[in-house]
Amino acid sequence: MSELPLAAVDRIIRKAGSGRVSEEAAAALAEVLEEHGIKIARKAAEYSKHARRKTITAADIQLAVKSP
């Protein structure tokens, strides 16, 4: 189960243009977002470690999102 709040994910789906969102749809998107977020965070951690920093910066996150 995802750690993301379903209400927040529901709002994201509604902002995309949907009028109604099932709880299962919100839960499914929350799981996908969490998995993708973890991959990005891991890559950002590699970038900060390579730069000999303990802190992950916004630049690390942006670079991780852009990298394949």
Residue pairs with C-beta under 8 A, 6 or more apart in sequence:
1 27
1 31
2 27
2 30
2 31
2 33
2 34
3 34
4 30
4 33
4 34
6 23
6 26
6 27
6 30
9 26
9 27
9 29
9 30
9 33
10 21
10 26
12 29
13 21
13 25
13 26
13 29
14 21
40 61
40 64
40 65
41 56
41 61
41 64
43 64
43 67
44 56
44 60
44 61
44 63
44 64
45 56
45 60
47 56
47 60
47 63
47 64
48 54
48 55
48 56
48 57
48 60
51 60
